[in-house]
Amino acid sequence: MFTINKINFKNQGRTISYDYDIDYSILKYFNNKESFYVTYQEDVSSLPESINIIPLLANIIPIAWFVGFDVYVDELDETFYKSLQNLKEEFLIHFPQIKLKSNLYVNSLVKNMIPGNNKGLLFSGGLDSFESLTRNIDFNPYLISVLGADIEINDKRRWSDFKKFNNEEKIINTKRLLYVESNLRTFYTYKVDLLVGVSWWGKIQHGMALITLIAPLSVLYGIKTVLIASSNTGEVSFGWGSTFETDEKVKWADQQTVHDGFHLRRTEKIQKIVDFANRKKNYINLRVCYSEWREGYNCSKCTKCQRTILGIILCGENPNNYGFDVPGNFYDLIFENFQHNTKMTIGVSYEWRCLQEKATQVCSPFIIENEHLEKIKIKTFSNLEIQDDINKENENTQKLDQIKFILINKFKFVFKYYLQMRKKLNSK
């Protein structure tokens, strides 16, 4: 079992740390060098314990579901307690390996109320969160960004750049920026990832974990509605840690969560960003990737950058005005994704198909250099056949990915050295 003994506060009440006991049988799933913590910009020590316990539980309970251990806590918000029960049932739909025997035992359930009616938006600076901001900008939402999620805690340069970019963006109200730090991705070991093959963060954790970091802030700032930007629409359905069905079940007190933009494809979000920029006469520097090769807003070469750049081109706009530096071999990079029978997840193949559909409808794409050749390439792209049998991960691919993942985590220092050397060679 996992027993939470006490909530502690450090850093003048801004850091919540947790004292807990872990049975020997499940120790292998937790990092014995660091316990879970959250650091805010504000003193949160006076908030109810039933609220301050939420960020930890949201990260522990899913592990308990899959491993099958019980969790004990003294005090918890009543709404969140019920929310966890509903979330377990939802995740069971896609993850039948969840253990039904795991239980959460609470000594005291507490009713809480949020003293206000503000909105808060989880903000990564990417396409999804920027599009959500443009639609909700009249509500002047708080923008909450998390160090330790997409950017590692010790990556000071990337985090400094992130905050700098936020301050430079004209549509952002810098007085509504809230920054949070948490070791939510490193307090557990890689053996947690193996519970779902690989990618615990993506498949299970990130929606619940990020939303619930806002729980203490919701009381401090009266944030009654939490917005988390959607990634996909209802046109695709697969096990993922942030969906309409899961995110909107994450609740505490009288707060609600909105999986925002669920009705929009990514291509439609790009169009809305472009329309907003043209209407406001103000371009937006999107930050869609966290590639190790990135200098500035984006690397402009990875597949995520490629899809966003192509989406902007198909809207008739210059991607260089939206935080990109379009490479001269852009269309060659696009076609490379389909030359070697590359395995794609359901979500990724869906994104390409949306772009293909958009490409068939466009008459006036943005031209990088040569209109005749580029229109031919766009037509060729739109006619590419993306076979279903290469889009679904087979058992052998999953096993190979799992072996790679284990080796990388067992030899972290060697892998980091390899990445550093590769970066040096590529920069020459």
PAKEPA-490560 format. One line per 3 residues: number of its first residue (from 1); their letters; for each residue x, y, z of N, C-alpha, C. Coordinates in pm, whole numbers, m for minus. Layout:
PAKEPA-490560
NUM) A) X,Y,Z,X,Y,Z,X,Y,Z  ...
END
This chain:
PAKEPA-490560
1) MFT) 83,m120,0,0,0,0,87,125,0  25,238,m30,90,368,m36,17,458,64  89,503,167,25,581,274,80,722,278
4) INK) m8,820,264,33,961,272,20,1006,416  132,1043,476,135,1076,618,110,1224,646  173,1310,564,170,1452,598,203,1537,476
7) INF) 146,1657,474,182,1758,374,276,1858,440  389,1882,376,487,1978,428,500,2096,332  548,2209,384,565,2328,303,707,2382,318
10) KNQ) 764,2422,207,898,2479,204,895,2608,122  1009,2673,115,1022,2788,25,914,2893,54  900,2926,185,804,3027,231,661,2991,191
13) GRT) 630,2863,199,494,2817,171,462,2797,25  561,2819,m63,534,2807,m206,552,2665,m259  627,2583,m189,651,2446,m232,576,2348,m142
16) ISY) 494,2263,m205,427,2156,m132,510,2029,m150  553,1970,m40,620,1840,m44,537,1743,38  549,1618,7,462,1518,68,544,1409,137
19) DYD) 503,1376,257,566,1267,333,478,1142,317  533,1038,256,453,917,237,539,791,254  471,681,289,535,550,305,491,460,192
22) IDY) 588,382,140,562,292,28,601,151,68  512,57,50,545,m83,78,662,m130,m8  742,m216,49,860,m267,m20,825,m328,m155
25) SIL) 710,m394,m163,671,m466,m284,649,m375,m405  626,m244,m382,602,m152,m493,707,m42,m502  814,m55,m423,919,47,m424,983,66,m562
28) KYF) 988,m40,m641,1055,m33,m771,990,68,m866  867,108,m836,797,201,m924,825,348,m890  896,372,m778,914,510,m732,1061,545,m715
31) NNK) 1092,667,m750,1229,718,m741,1263,744,m594  1356,667,m541,1389,684,m399,1475,808,m372  1516,878,m477,1599,998,m461,1517,1126,m456
34) ESF) 1392,1119,m499,1310,1241,m496,1163,1208,m477  1104,1271,m377,960,1259,m354,887,1363,m437  762,1338,m461,681,1428,m542,668,1565,m475
37) YVT) 680,1671,m554,661,1807,m502,601,1897,m609  545,2008,m565,494,2112,m655,536,2247,m598  587,2334,m683,623,2470,m641,541,2573,m718
40) YQE) 479,2662,m643,399,2770,m702,471,2903,m681  421,3008,m741,477,3142,m721,423,3205,m593  321,3143,m535,251,3200,m422,256,3106,m302
43) DVS) 233,3162,m184,222,3083,m62,88,3009,m64  94,2876,m61,m30,2797,m63,m49,2720,68  31,2753,167,29,2676,292,m100,2692,373
46) SLP) m175,2800,347,m297,2822,424,m420,2758,361  m403,2697,244,m517,2636,174,m556,2504,241  m679,2459,218,m725,2334,280,m638,2215,239
49) ESI) m612,2129,333,m534,2008,304,m604,1923,200  m736,1925,201,m814,1845,107,m796,1891,m37  m750,2014,m55,m719,2067,m189,m571,2045,m222
52) NII) m482,2073,m129,m338,2062,m154,m292,1918,m176  m373,1821,m136,m336,1681,m156,m366,1634,m298  m450,1708,m370,m497,1666,m502,m385,1645,m604
55) PLL) m286,1737,m617,m181,1714,m718,m106,1581,m700  m78,1544,m576,m10,1416,m552,m100,1299,m589  m222,1298,m540,m311,1185,m564,m338,1161,m713
58) ANI) m349,1269,m789,m375,1255,m933,m262,1183,m1004  m142,1186,m947,m27,1117,m1007,m5,978,m950  m48,956,m825,m30,827,m760,m140,728,m796
61) IPI) m264,773,m795,m378,683,m813,m373,604,m945  m339,667,m1059,m331,587,m1183,m227,475,m1174  m116,498,m1105,m17,392,m1087,m78,280,m1004
64) AWF) m153,319,m901,m220,219,m816,m318,135,m897  m388,198,m991,m482,123,m1075,m414,8,m1150  m298,40,m1208,m231,m59,m1293,m151,m162,m1213
67) VGF) m93,m119,m1100,m13,m211,m1019,m103,m292,m926  m207,m227,m875,m302,m295,m787,m273,m279,m640  m234,m159,m597,m213,m136,m453,m313,m33,m401
70) DVY) m329,m30,m269,m422,63,m204,m350,191,m163  m424,300,m160,m370,430,m119,m451,481,0  m380,530,101,m443,581,223,m410,729,240
73) VDE) m515,809,267,m496,952,287,m593,998,395  m554,1102,467,m637,1148,578,m757,1229,531  m733,1327,445,m838,1423,409,m835,1451,259
76) LDE) m953,1459,198,m960,1480,53,m1091,1549,16  m1082,1632,m89,m1201,1697,m143,m1300,1591,m193  m1425,1605,m156,m1527,1504,m187,m1550,1490,m338
79) TFY) m1555,1602,m407,m1579,1599,m552,m1467,1525,m623  m1343,1550,m580,m1230,1485,m645,m1230,1334,m618  m1272,1295,m500,m1282,1153,m465,m1376,1082,m564
82) KSL) m1491,1141,m589,m1586,1082,m683,m1531,1087,m826  m1458,1194,m856,m1398,1210,m988,m1304,1095,m1020  m1225,1052,m922,m1129,943,m942,m1200,812,m976
85) QNL) m1314,789,m914,m1391,668,m944,m1440,669,m1088  m1488,784,m1134,m1536,797,m1271,m1422,785,m1372  m1306,839,m1337,m1190,832,m1426,m1142,689,m1442
88) KEE) m1143,613,m1335,m1100,474,m1342,m1187,396,m1440  m1317,417,m1433,m1409,349,m1523,m1383,388,m1669  m1350,515,m1691,m1325,563,m1827,m1196,503,m1883
91) FLI) m1090,501,m1804,m963,445,m1851,m973,294,m1874  m1061,228,m1801,m1080,84,m1819,m1126,48,m1961  m1190,140,m2027,m1240,116,m2162,m1125,83,m2257
94) HFP) m1015,156,m2244,m901,136,m2332,m787,57,m2268  m790,43,m2136,m681,m25,m2067,m738,m132,m1972  m775,m247,m2028,m836,m353,m1946,m740,m413,m1843
97) QIK) m610,m382,m1854,m513,m436,m1758,m518,m365,m1623  m602,m261,m1611,m618,m193,m1482,m672,m291,m1379  m614,m285,m1258,m653,m376,m1151,m772,m319,m1074
100) LKS) m881,m394,m1074,m1001,m347,m1004,m985,m349,m853  m888,m425,m805,m876,m442,m659,m809,m324,m588  m752,m229,m662,m689,m114,m597,m796,m21,m540
103) NLY) m773,31,m420,m872,117,m354,m807,241,m295  m887,347,m282,m845,469,m215,m923,481,m85  m852,486,27,m915,497,159,m892,638,215
106) VNS) m1001,706,249,m995,844,298,m1065,852,434  m1000,913,531,m1061,928,663,m1171,1033,664  m1150,1141,588,m1246,1251,592,m1262,1314,455
109) LVK) m1386,1316,406,m1417,1383,280,m1470,1523,309  m1419,1623,234,m1450,1763,262,m1514,1829,141  m1619,1907,164,m1681,1986,58,m1611,2121,49
112) NMI) m1567,2158,m71,m1500,2287,m90,m1573,2369,m196  m1551,2499,m194,m1609,2590,m293,m1500,2680,m348  m1510,2712,m477,m1414,2804,m540,m1468,2946,m528
115) PGN) m1391,3037,m466,m1440,3175,m442,m1419,3268,m562  m1483,3238,m672,m1468,3324,m789,m1524,3256,m912  m1507,3320,m1030,m1562,3263,m1153,m1467,3286,m1271
118) NKG) m1335,3282,m1243,m1235,3304,m1347,m1207,3177,m1426  m1141,3195,m1540,m1098,3081,m1621,m945,3069,m1614  m898,2946,m1622,m755,2920,m1629,m726,2825,m1743
121) LLF) m625,2856,m1823,m591,2775,m1940,m450,2718,m1923  m437,2586,m1932,m305,2525,m1935,m237,2567,m2064  m119,2629,m2052,m62,2699,m2167,80,2651,m2195
124) SGG) 97,2584,m2310,229,2535,m2352,292,2624,m2458  213,2715,m2515,262,2798,m2624,249,2732,m2759  190,2611,m2761,173,2539,m2886,46,2579,m2959
127) LDS) 20,2514,m3071,m96,2548,m3154,m226,2531,m3077  m243,2418,m3009,m369,2391,m2939,m399,2495,m2833  m299,2525,m2749,m324,2619,m2640,m339,2763,m2692
130) FES) m265,2799,m2796,m281,2933,m2853,m419,2949,m2917  m464,2844,m2987,m595,2852,m3049,m704,2866,m2942  m688,2791,m2833,m783,2802,m2722,m781,2943,m2664
133) LTR) m663,3001,m2651,m652,3137,m2598,m724,3237,m2688  m709,3223,m2820,m772,3320,m2911,m924,3315,m2900  m981,3195,m2878,m1127,3185,m2865,m1176,3231,m2728
136) NID) m1091,3227,m2628,m1131,3264,m2491,m1068,3395,m2444  m1009,3468,m2536,m929,3584,m2497,m1012,3692,m2427  m1141,3701,m2460,m1225,3802,m2397,m1252,3772,m2249
139) FNP) m1229,3647,m2207,m1245,3609,m2066,m1119,3640,m1984  m1012,3682,m2055,m885,3715,m1989,m841,3602,m1894  m825,3480,m1947,m795,3366,m1859,m654,3373,m1801
142) YLI) m636,3314,m1685,m501,3291,m1633,m437,3184,m1720  m311,3204,m1753,m236,3107,m1833,m138,3035,m1742  m155,2903,m1728,m74,2826,m1635,21,2737,m1713
145) SVL) 151,2756,m1692,254,2677,m1760,335,2600,m1658  377,2479,m1696,438,2386,m1600,579,2349,m1641  675,2383,m1556,813,2336,m1573,822,2196,m1516
148) GAD) 872,2102,m1598,876,1962,m1557,783,1877,m1641  703,1943,m1726,612,1871,m1816,682,1850,m1950  673,1948,m2040,741,1937,m2169,888,1977,m2160
151) IEI) 920,2062,m2066,1059,2107,m2046,1109,2051,m1915  1226,1986,m1918,1282,1927,m1797,1320,2035,m1697  1311,2002,m1569,1335,2099,m1463,1476,2159,m1471
154) NDK) 1573,2080,m1508,1711,2131,m1512,1747,2198,m1644  1652,2208,m1736,1678,2274,m1864,1647,2424,m1850  1737,2494,m1785,1715,2635,m1754,1706,2722,m1879
157) RRW) 1783,2687,m1982,1783,2769,m2103,1649,2761,m2175  1597,2639,m2191,1467,2623,m2258,1356,2695,m2179  1360,2683,m2046,1256,2746,m1963,1268,2898,m1968
160) SDF) 1390,2948,m1969,1411,3092,m1980,1358,3143,m2114  1384,3066,m2221,1332,3102,m2353,1180,3102,m2353  1122,3000,m2290,976,2987,m2285,913,3111,m2222
163) KKF) 965,3152,m2108,910,3269,m2038,935,3396,m2119  1050,3403,m2183,1082,3519,m2268,983,3529,m2384  955,3415,m2449,860,3415,m2560,721,3457,m2513
166) NNE) 680,3412,m2395,550,3454,m2341,544,3604,m2323  650,3661,m2270,654,3805,m2245,655,3886,m2374  706,3826,m2482,715,3897,m2609,585,3891,m2689
169) EKI) 499,3795,m2658,378,3775,m2737,274,3882,m2703  231,3957,m2803,145,4072,m2780,7,4036,m2727  m46,3920,m2764,m183,3887,m2722,m188,3830,m2580
172) INT) m71,3806,m2520,m67,3751,m2384,m67,3862,m2281  m159,3853,m2187,m160,3944,m2072,m62,3890,m1969  56,3949,m1960,162,3896,m1874,124,3899,m1726
175) KRL) 25,3980,m1691,m19,3984,m1551,m100,3860,m1514  m140,3782,m1615,m219,3662,m1590,m137,3534,m1611  m6,3546,m1618,81,3430,m1634,112,3369,m1498
178) LYV) 90,3241,m1486,121,3168,m1363,213,3051,m1397  323,3039,m1324,419,2933,m1351,424,2835,m1234  428,2707,m1269,432,2600,m1170,550,2509,m1203
181) ESN) 616,2457,m1101,723,2359,m1119,687,2232,m1045  709,2117,m1109,682,1990,m1043,765,1879,m1106  807,1785,m1023,881,1668,m1073,784,1555,m1108
184) LRT) 672,1590,m1165,565,1496,m1194,605,1387,m1294  718,1405,m1367,762,1303,m1462,884,1226,m1415  939,1263,m1301,1061,1197,m1255,1050,1138,m1115
187) FYT) 935,1154,m1048,922,1098,m913,898,947,m919  866,896,m1038,849,752,m1056,958,699,m1150  976,568,m1154,1081,507,m1237,1025,464,m1372
190) YKV) 1115,425,m1460,1074,383,m1594,986,258,m1591  985,187,m1478,902,66,m1468,753,100,m1468  720,224,m1435,580,267,m1448,543,274,m1596
193) DLL) 634,324,m1679,608,329,m1823,579,191,m1879  651,92,m1828,636,m43,m1880,498,m103,m1850  424,m41,m1760,289,m87,m1731,197,m74,m1852
196) VGV) 232,19,m1943,152,38,m2065,238,23,m2190  351,m46,m2178,443,m62,m2290,549,44,m2284  518,163,m2333,599,284,m2316,504,403,m2313
199) SWW) 556,519,m2277,480,645,m2280,366,651,m2179  399,629,m2052,302,649,m1944,251,793,m1944  341,887,m1963,304,1028,m1963,196,1056,m2068
202) GKI) 217,1008,m2190,121,1035,m2296,m7,957,m2285  5,827,m2259,m113,739,m2261,m202,755,m2139  m143,789,m2023,m220,790,m1899,m212,922,m1823
205) QHG) m92,970,m1799,m70,1067,m1691,m103,1212,m1721  m69,1262,m1840,m53,1407,m1854,m180,1489,m1834  m296,1438,m1876,m418,1516,m1858,m451,1539,m1711
208) MAL) m466,1432,m1635,m497,1440,m1493,m390,1519,m1418  m263,1490,m1448,m152,1552,m1375,m148,1703,m1393  m162,1749,m1516,m153,1892,m1543,m275,1968,m1491
211) ITL) m392,1912,m1513,m515,1979,m1468,m514,1998,m1317  m475,1894,m1243,m486,1900,m1097,m379,1986,m1031  m272,2019,m1103,m176,2115,m1048,m242,2250,m1024
214) IAP) m354,2274,m1090,m425,2401,m1078,m512,2406,m954  m534,2292,m888,m627,2288,m774,m597,2395,m669  m474,2405,m616,m447,2513,m520,m465,2653,m580
217) LSV) m425,2669,m707,m439,2800,m773,m585,2837,m791  m670,2737,m810,m812,2766,m830,m873,2833,m708  m826,2796,m589,m875,2859,m466,m815,2998,m450
220) LYG) m687,3012,m480,m620,3143,m465,m674,3247,m561  m702,3206,m685,m738,3302,m789,m884,3291,m835  m961,3209,m769,m1102,3195,m807,m1120,3137,m945
223) IKT) m1038,3039,m981,m1047,2976,m1113,m1150,2863,m1106  m1269,2889,m1155,m1376,2790,m1148,m1382,2702,m1272  m1326,2751,m1383,m1324,2674,m1507,m1180,2657,m1553
226) VLI) m1138,2531,m1567,m1004,2499,m1616,m1015,2452,m1760  m941,2517,m1849,m939,2480,m1990,m811,2403,m2021  m824,2288,m2084,m709,2216,m2137,m737,2193,m2285
229) ASS) m648,2242,m2369,m672,2238,m2514,m671,2093,m2564  m763,2063,m2652,m774,1928,m2709,m661,1902,m2807  m632,1774,m2828,m535,1733,m2929,m606,1677,m3052
232) NTG) m707,1594,m3029,m781,1530,m3138,m931,1556,m3125  m1002,1522,m3229,m1148,1531,m3226,m1205,1393,m3198  m1336,1383,m3198,m1401,1255,m3177,m1392,1162,m3297
235) EVS) m1326,1209,m3405,m1310,1124,m3524,m1214,1009,m3500  m1129,1021,m3397,m1039,912,m3361,m1058,880,m3213  m1044,754,m3180,m1061,713,m3041,m957,607,m3007
238) FGW) m873,637,m2910,m773,542,m2864,m731,580,m2724  m664,490,m2655,m623,518,m2519,m523,631,m2512  m562,738,m2444,m474,856,m2435,m503,929,m2305
241) GST) m402,999,m2254,m414,1060,m2123,m490,1191,m2117  m526,1246,m2232,m603,1370,m2234,m705,1362,m2346  m828,1331,m2310,m937,1322,m2406,m1058,1396,m2349
244) FET) m1157,1416,m2433,m1281,1478,m2387,m1341,1397,m2273  m1338,1263,m2288,m1403,1174,m2190,m1330,1175,m2056  m1197,1186,m2057,m1122,1180,m1930,m1107,1319,m1867
247) DEK) m1064,1416,m1944,m1035,1549,m1887,m1156,1610,m1817  m1273,1596,m1878,m1390,1662,m1821,m1446,1589,m1700  m1386,1475,m1667,m1422,1405,m1544,m1330,1445,m1428
250) VKW) m1225,1522,m1457,m1135,1569,m1351,m1199,1692,m1285  m1244,1675,m1161,m1317,1782,m1092,m1280,1785,m944  m1288,1903,m886,m1279,1920,m741,m1368,2038,m703
253) ADQ) m1408,2042,m577,m1496,2149,m528,m1614,2168,m626  m1645,2294,m663,m1750,2319,m760,m1690,2367,m892  m1569,2325,m916,m1495,2360,m1038,m1534,2267,m1152
256) QTV) m1507,2310,m1277,m1529,2223,m1393,m1408,2232,m1486  m1384,2124,m1560,m1278,2120,m1660,m1339,2112,m1798  m1286,2189,m1891,m1333,2187,m2030,m1219,2142,m2120
259) HDG) m1243,2033,m2191,m1149,1984,m2294,m1175,2069,m2417  m1102,2178,m2430,m1141,2287,m2519,m1094,2265,m2663  m1183,2295,m2756,m1151,2283,m2898,m1171,2143,m2953
262) FHL) m1242,2060,m2878,m1264,1921,m2917,m1335,1908,m3051  m1410,2010,m3087,m1488,2007,m3212,m1403,2043,m3334  m1277,2079,m3312,m1193,2129,m3421,m1079,2034,m3456
265) RRT) m1062,2008,m3583,m943,1938,m3631,m823,2032,m3618  m703,1975,m3624,m584,2058,m3614,m574,2154,m3734  m615,2108,m3850,m615,2196,m3968,m710,2314,m3948
268) EKI) m823,2289,m3882,m919,2396,m3855,m864,2492,m3750  m789,2439,m3655,m728,2527,m3554,m626,2620,m3619  m549,2565,m3712,m451,2648,m3784,m523,2761,m3859
271) QKI) m634,2726,m3925,m710,2828,m3998,m761,2936,m3903  m807,2896,m3785,m858,2993,m3688,m747,3083,m3636  m627,3027,m3616,m512,3108,m3574,m480,3211,m3681
274) VDF) m478,3166,m3807,m450,3256,m3919,m557,3365,m3929  m683,3327,m3916,m792,3425,m3924,m781,3526,m3811  m750,3478,m3691,m734,3568,m3575,m620,3665,m3599
277) ANR) m507,3614,m3648,m389,3698,m3673,m420,3806,m3776  m491,3768,m3881,m525,3865,m3984,m627,3967,m3933  m719,3921,m3851,m822,4011,m3797,m761,4112,m3700
280) KKN) m667,4066,m3619,m604,4151,m3518,m479,4221,m3569  m440,4190,m3693,m317,4246,m3751,m196,4216,m3663  m193,4091,m3615,m85,4053,m3524,m55,3905,m3539
283) YIN) 66,3873,m3588,106,3734,m3603,135,3672,m3466  122,3541,m3460,146,3467,m3335,261,3370,m3357  360,3374,m3271,473,3282,m3281,440,3152,m3208
286) LRV) 397,3053,m3285,361,2923,m3228,487,2848,m3185  472,2765,m3082,584,2681,m3037,534,2538,m3031  551,2467,m3141,488,2335,m3152,582,2220,m3121
289) CYS) 712,2244,m3108,803,2132,m3083,904,2167,m2974  958,2061,m2913,1063,2076,m2812,1184,1993,m2854  1212,1994,m2984,1325,1918,m3038,1456,1963,m2975
292) EWR) 1547,1868,m2957,1679,1902,m2906,1756,1991,m3002  1712,1993,m3129,1779,2075,m3230,1720,2216,m3239  1617,2241,m3162,1547,2369,m3175,1632,2486,m3129
295) EGY) 1635,2588,m3212,1694,2716,m3175,1587,2821,m3203  1541,2888,m3101,1430,2981,m3120,1298,2912,m3094  1195,2950,m3170,1060,2899,m3143,1044,2752,m3178
298) NCS) 1096,2710,m3294,1077,2573,m3342,1200,2526,m3418  1212,2393,m3434,1321,2340,m3515,1288,2351,m3663  1159,2353,m3697,1107,2366,m3834,1138,2245,m3923
301) KCT) 1185,2136,m3864,1220,2017,m3943,1151,1889,m3896  1120,1879,m3767,1057,1757,m3716,918,1741,m3775  861,1622,m3762,731,1596,m3827,619,1684,m3771
304) KCQ) 628,1718,m3642,524,1804,m3585,533,1944,m3645  656,1993,m3661,675,2122,m3729,629,2114,m3874  664,2004,m3941,625,1987,m4081,474,1998,m4099
307) RTI) 401,1927,m4013,254,1927,m4028,195,2065,m4002  252,2137,m3906,201,2272,m3877,237,2368,m3989  360,2360,m4037,403,2445,m4150,315,2420,m4272
310) LGI) 292,2293,m4303,209,2261,m4419,67,2313,m4399  15,2301,m4278,m119,2352,m4251,m128,2502,m4275  m25,2576,m4236,m23,2722,m4258,m11,2752,m4407
313) ILC) 73,2678,m4478,87,2695,m4622,m47,2675,m4692  m121,2572,m4649,m250,2542,m4711,m355,2647,m4678  m328,2730,m4576,m415,2844,m4544,m375,2968,m4624
316) GEN) m272,2954,m4709,m227,3066,m4790,m139,3165,m4717  m81,3123,m4604,m1,3212,m4521,146,3168,m4517  232,3263,m4488,376,3237,m4478,408,3184,m4338
319) PNN) 451,3058,m4326,481,3001,m4194,591,3076,m4120  677,3146,m4194,785,3221,m4129,731,3335,m4042  606,3372,m4062,544,3476,m3979,482,3418,m3852
322) YGF) 490,3285,m3837,426,3219,m3723,525,3138,m3639  651,3181,m3640,751,3119,m3554,833,3011,m3620  826,2999,m3751,900,2895,m3822,1006,2955,m3915
325) DVP) 1098,2871,m3955,1199,2906,m4055,1197,2793,m4157  1114,2808,m4259,1087,2698,m4351,1214,2658,m4426  1255,2531,m4415,1377,2486,m4484,1354,2475,m4635
328) GNF) 1460,2490,m4711,1449,2484,m4857,1403,2350,m4909  1432,2244,m4834,1392,2109,m4877,1264,2064,m4807  1176,2158,m4779,1058,2129,m4698,976,2012,m4752
331) YDL) 944,2015,m4882,859,1909,m4936,932,1775,m4942  1063,1777,m4956,1140,1653,m4949,1125,1590,m4810  1127,1675,m4707,1110,1625,m4570,972,1563,m4552
334) IFE) 871,1625,m4613,735,1572,m4605,730,1431,m4664  784,1415,m4784,773,1287,m4853,858,1177,m4787  962,1216,m4716,1045,1117,m4647,964,1038,m4543
337) NFQ) 859,1098,m4491,776,1030,m4392,703,909,m4449  694,901,m4581,613,797,m4644,695,705,m4735  828,717,m4731,912,642,m4824,959,507,m4769
340) HNT) 961,491,m4639,1024,372,m4582,927,289,m4498  800,291,m4537,700,212,m4465,703,240,m4315  719,369,m4281,731,411,m4142,604,380,m4064
343) KMT) 622,326,m3942,507,297,m3857,453,427,m3798  321,443,m3803,258,562,m3748,151,522,m3648  136,602,m3545,26,579,m3452,m104,623,m3518
346) IGV) m214,584,m3461,m345,622,m3515,m359,774,m3518  m313,841,m3409,m326,986,m3401,m245,1059,m3507  m122,1012,m3533,m34,1077,m3631,m88,1058,m3773
349) SYE) m130,935,m3807,m183,912,m3940,m310,995,m3964  m388,1014,m3858,m509,1097,m3867,m471,1241,m3902  m366,1292,m3839,m324,1430,m3868,m283,1446,m4014
352) WRC) m211,1347,m4067,m169,1354,m4208,m291,1350,m4299  m387,1265,m4266,m505,1254,m4351,m586,1384,m4352  m592,1451,m4238,m662,1581,m4233,m594,1682,m4326
355) LQE) m461,1679,m4327,m386,1769,m4416,m409,1732,m4562  m418,1602,m4590,m446,1560,m4727,m581,1612,m4773  m681,1602,m4688,m814,1651,m4722,m812,1801,m4745
358) KAT) m740,1873,m4659,m728,2019,m4675,m660,2052,m4807  m557,1973,m4843,m480,2000,m4965,m566,1987,m5090  m664,1897,m5088,m750,1879,m5206,m845,1997,m5225
361) QVC) m863,2078,m5121,m959,2188,m5126,m895,2323,m5152  m762,2328,m5153,m690,2456,m5159,m653,2492,m5302  m683,2616,m5338,m648,2667,m5471,m527,2759,m5466
364) SPF) m510,2831,m5355,m403,2931,m5346,m317,2910,m5222  m234,2806,m5221,m143,2786,m5108,m32,2890,m5109  32,2908,m4995,148,2996,m4992,262,2929,m5069
367) IIE) 329,3007,m5152,439,2954,m5233,573,2994,m5171  658,2895,m5149,789,2921,m5090,883,2978,m5196  892,2909,m5313,984,2956,m5418,926,2940,m5558
370) NEH) 876,2817,m5589,836,2786,m5726,690,2738,m5727  602,2822,m5777,459,2792,m5772,423,2664,m5845  474,2646,m5966,439,2528,m6047,480,2399,m5977
373) LEK) 605,2392,m5933,656,2269,m5870,587,2242,m5736  565,2346,m5660,506,2326,m5527,361,2284,m5534  288,2334,m5632,150,2289,m5647,144,2143,m5690
376) IKI) 240,2101,m5771,249,1959,m5810,278,1874,m5686  368,1921,m5601,405,1845,m5481,288,1837,m5383  212,1944,m5373,94,1943,m5284,m9,1844,m5336
379) KTF) m28,1841,m5468,m122,1745,m5527,m74,1603,m5506  57,1581,m5523,115,1448,m5502,94,1404,m5358  115,1496,m5265,94,1466,m5123,m51,1428,m5096
382) SNL) m142,1503,m5153,m285,1478,m5127,m329,1342,m5178  m256,1287,m5277,m293,1158,m5335,m217,1040,m5275  m129,1067,m5181,m55,958,m5118,m152,864,m5047
385) EIQ) m126,736,m5059,m210,637,m4991,m143,597,m4860  m212,629,m4751,m161,592,m4618,m234,466,m4577  m165,354,m4590,m228,224,m4564,m253,203,m4415
388) DDI) m368,147,m4385,m402,118,m4246,m302,24,m4180  m249,m72,m4258,m163,m171,m4196,m28,m114,m4154  9,7,m4201,133,68,m4154,105,174,m4047
391) NKE) m22,196,m4019,m55,300,m3921,m77,243,m3782  m96,112,m3772,m123,52,m3642,2,m18,m3590  33,8,m3464,151,m52,m3405,127,m202,m3388
394) NEN) 216,m284,m3447,203,m427,m3427,282,m470,m3304  267,m595,m3268,328,m644,m3144,479,m637,m3149  539,m668,m3265,685,m666,m3276,740,m525,m3259
397) TQK) 669,m426,m3319,711,m286,m3306,706,m242,m3161  600,m279,m3090,586,m242,m2950,698,m303,m2866  732,m428,m2893,838,m494,m2818,973,m427,m2843
400) LDQ) 998,m390,m2969,1123,m323,m3002,1131,m187,m2934  1022,m111,m2937,1019,19,m2870,1043,4,m2720  988,m102,m2664,1003,m126,m2521,1148,m159,m2485
403) IKF) 1212,m239,m2568,1354,m274,m2544,1441,m149,m2552  1417,m65,m2653,1492,61,m2667,1471,149,m2544  1348,157,m2499,1314,240,m2385,1387,193,m2259
406) ILI) 1388,63,m2237,1456,7,m2119,1605,37,m2123  1668,17,m2239,1812,42,m2252,1845,189,m2228  1763,278,m2284,1787,421,m2266,1779,459,m2119
409) NKF) 1683,403,m2047,1665,438,m1907,1767,371,m1815  1816,256,m1854,1918,190,m1773,2055,254,m1792  2075,315,m1908,2204,377,m1938,2183,524,m1976
412) KFV) 2119,598,m1886,2082,737,m1913,2201,825,m1946  2308,811,m1869,2424,898,m1890,2490,872,m2025  2496,745,m2063,2553,709,m2194,2467,767,m2305
415) FKY) 2333,759,m2288,2243,809,m2391,2252,961,m2402  2262,1030,m2289,2276,1176,m2292,2405,1218,m2361  2512,1142,m2334,2641,1171,m2399,2629,1151,m2549
418) YLQ) 2559,1045,m2590,2537,1017,m2732,2461,1133,m2798  2357,1183,m2731,2279,1294,m2785,2363,1421,m2800  2449,1445,m2701,2535,1563,m2706,2633,1555,m2823
421) MRK) 2691,1436,m2842,2785,1416,m2952,2715,1428,m3087  2594,1373,m3096,2520,1381,m3222,2485,1525,m3256  2451,1602,m3152,2417,1742,m3175,2538,1820,m3224
424) KLN) 2655,1790,m3168,2778,1858,m3211,2810,1825,m3357  2796,1697,m3393,2826,1655,m3530,2729,1718,m3629  2603,1728,m3591,2502,1786,m3682,2517,1937,m3697
427) SK) 2581,2001,m3598,2598,2147,m3603,2718,2188,m3688  2802,2091,m3723,2922,2122,m3804,2888,2135,m3952
END
